[in-house]
Amino acid sequence: MMIDSKLPIITIEGNDLILHPSKALYNETTSTLVVSDLHIGKSAHFRKNGIAIPSLANKNNFWKLVEVIEFFNPKRILFLGDVAHSHHNHEWDDFADFLMQYPSIEKLLVLGNHDIMKAEHYTQAGLKVLRELTELGICWLHEAPEEVDSKEYVISGHVHPSVLLKGAAGQKLNLPCFYFGKKEALVPAFGEFTGTYKIKPKAEDRVWVIAENKVIEVSKKS
């Protein structure tokens, strides 16, 4: 497969990881598309509790997934936790139907703190449920421990990472990001209407922000 040369690639433990502006990550070495923190059903959950949230957010998740699946044509999709937002609702049923359109793609779910539905709902969607996935020197988790003490490099979601960029004229912009430190990495939240949490990278860390459908590496001084 020909990959867009403009997309950044970072190699971790021999794995070539491609960073996509959809906020997905693609492991070219294992042909695995990694998607974190979809929070399917979040808009329906809020509407049920009297908060007006448009259902378009869920549809946008599907369109983004279609785009990135067609772009990479992966053998596997690894959902890195919080694929669902809360209890079962009709938006999850729509998602399960969506996944069934890709029967040849293996679908793995590393459970997140929001993944609290009955096991049957994940099974019916064709998802194989795991607590973590460790392969080729990388441990894929939903939520990394505060202190990473592992021989494997840890890649997780959960945080919805972003960084605050400051311009010369004092302007500020908070953008979702991919973060890669010495022992661990954070993947941005893929889902619409998820929010972000500002992280504070160290000088030696590498950070790519997502802006205007591009993935751009920034320095700590930005």
C-alpha positions in Angstrom: 0.0 0.0 0.0 1.2 3.5 -0.9 1.2 5.7 2.2 1.0 9.5 1.9 4.6 10.7 2.3 3.3 13.8 4.1 2.1 11.8 7.1 4.7 11.5 9.9 6.1 8.1 10.8 7.7 7.3 14.2 9.4 4.0 14.8 9.0 2.4 18.3 10.6 -1.0 19.0 10.8 -1.7 15.3 7.1 -0.8 14.7 6.5 1.9 12.1 3.6 4.0 13.4 1.9 6.4 11.1 0.1 9.4 12.6 -3.2 10.3 10.8 -5.1 13.7 11.1 -8.3 11.8 11.9 -6.5 11.2 15.3 -6.0 7.5 14.5 -2.6 5.8 14.5 -1.6 3.0 12.0 1.0 0.4 12.9 2.3 -0.4 9.4 4.4 -3.3 10.8 1.3 -5.3 12.0 -1.3 -3.7 9.6 -3.2 -2.5 12.7 -5.4 0.6 12.8 -5.4 2.0 16.4 -8.4 4.1 17.4 -8.8 5.4 21.0 -11.7 6.9 23.0 -14.5 6.8 20.5 -17.1 7.2 23.3 -19.9 5.9 21.1 -23.3 6.7 22.6 -22.1 9.8 24.5 -24.5 12.2 22.7 -27.5 9.9 23.2 -26.5 9.6 26.9 -26.5 13.4 27.3 -29.8 13.8 25.5 -31.4 11.2 27.7 -30.3 13.3 30.7 -31.9 16.5 29.2 -28.8 18.0 27.6 -29.3 18.9 24.0 -26.4 17.3 22.0 -26.9 16.8 18.2 -26.8 13.2 17.0 -24.5 14.3 14.2 -21.5 13.7 16.5 -22.0 10.0 16.3 -22.5 10.1 12.5 -19.2 12.0 12.2 -17.5 9.2 14.1 -18.7 6.7 11.5 -17.6 8.9 8.5 -14.2 9.4 10.0 -13.8 5.7 10.6 -14.8 4.9 7.0 -12.3 7.4 5.7 -9.4 6.0 7.7 -10.3 2.4 7.1 -10.4 3.0 3.4 -7.1 4.9 3.5 -5.1 2.2 5.3 -7.1 -1.0 4.5 -5.9 -2.6 7.8 -6.0 -6.3 8.7 -7.0 -5.3 12.3 -8.6 -2.5 14.2 -7.5 -2.0 17.8 -9.9 0.1 19.8 -7.8 1.4 22.7 -10.5 1.7 25.3 -13.7 3.7 25.8 -15.2 2.6 22.6 -18.5 3.1 24.3 -19.4 6.0 26.6 -21.7 4.3 29.1 -24.6 1.9 29.1 -26.1 0.3 26.0 -28.2 2.6 23.7 -29.3 2.8 20.1 -26.1 4.6 19.0 -24.2 1.4 20.0 -26.5 -0.7 17.9 -25.7 1.6 15.0 -22.0 1.2 15.6 -22.3 -2.6 15.8 -24.1 -2.6 12.4 -21.4 -0.4 11.1 -18.6 -2.8 12.2 -20.4 -5.7 10.5 -19.7 -4.1 7.2 -16.1 -5.1 7.6 -16.2 -8.8 8.2 -12.6 -9.4 7.0 -11.1 -7.0 9.5 -10.2 -8.4 13.0 -11.6 -6.1 15.7 -9.9 -5.9 19.1 -11.0 -3.9 22.1 -8.7 -3.1 25.1 -11.3 -2.3 27.8 -11.4 1.2 29.1 -13.1 2.7 32.2 -16.2 3.6 30.2 -16.6 0.2 28.7 -19.2 -1.1 31.2 -21.7 -2.8 29.0 -22.6 -6.5 29.2 -20.1 -8.7 27.4 -22.8 -9.8 24.9 -22.9 -6.3 23.3 -19.2 -6.4 22.5 -19.4 -9.9 21.2 -22.4 -9.1 19.0 -20.4 -6.3 17.5 -17.6 -8.7 16.6 -15.2 -7.4 19.1 -12.6 -9.5 20.9 -12.2 -8.1 24.4 -8.8 -7.8 26.0 -7.3 -6.2 29.1 -4.2 -5.2 27.2 -2.3 -6.2 24.1 1.4 -6.8 24.2 3.3 -7.6 21.0 6.6 -6.7 19.3 7.9 -4.7 22.2 4.8 -2.5 22.7 2.1 -2.8 25.4 -1.2 -1.3 24.3 -3.4 -0.1 27.2 -6.3 2.2 27.7 -4.9 3.9 30.8 -1.1 3.8 31.6 0.1 3.6 35.2 1.4 6.8 36.7 4.9 5.4 36.7 5.7 3.2 33.7 8.0 0.4 34.8 7.9 -2.1 32.0 10.3 -3.6 29.5 7.8 -2.9 26.8 7.0 0.6 25.5 3.5 1.6 26.6 1.0 3.3 24.3 -2.4 4.3 25.7 -5.3 6.6 25.4 -7.7 7.7 28.1 -6.1 11.2 28.7 -7.4 12.8 25.4 -4.1 14.7 25.2 -3.6 18.2 23.9 -1.0 20.9 24.1 -1.3 24.7 24.4 0.6 26.6 21.7 1.5 30.2 22.2 2.2 32.7 19.3 4.6 35.6 19.3 1.7 38.0 19.6 0.4 36.3 22.7 -2.3 34.3 21.0 -3.1 30.8 22.4 -4.4 27.7 20.8 -5.1 24.3 22.4 -4.8 21.4 20.0 -5.2 17.6 20.3 -1.9 15.8 19.9 0.1 12.6 19.7 2.7 12.4 22.5 5.8 10.2 22.5 8.0 10.2 25.6 10.9 7.9 26.5 8.8 5.0 27.9 5.3 5.8 26.8 3.0 7.5 24.3 -0.5 8.9 24.3 -3.0 8.7 21.4 -5.6 11.5 21.0 -9.3 10.8 21.4 -10.8 9.9 18.0 -14.4 10.5 18.9 -16.4 13.7 18.4 -17.4 15.7 21.5 -14.8 14.2 23.8 -12.9 17.2 25.1 -9.1 17.3 25.8 -6.6 17.4 28.7 -3.6 19.7 28.4 -0.3 17.8 29.0 3.1 19.2 29.7 5.8 17.5 27.6 9.4 17.5 28.6 12.1 19.0 26.3 13.2 15.5 25.1 9.6 14.4 24.3 8.1 14.5 20.8 4.7 15.9 20.1 2.6 16.2 17.0 -0.6 18.4 16.9 -3.6 17.9 14.7 -4.6 21.2 12.9 -6.4 21.9 9.6 -6.4 18.2 8.7 -2.6 18.0 9.1 -0.3 16.4 11.7 2.5 18.8 12.6 5.4 18.2 15.0 6.0 21.0 17.5 8.7 21.8 19.9 8.3 22.5 23.6 9.0 26.2 22.9 6.0 26.5 20.6 
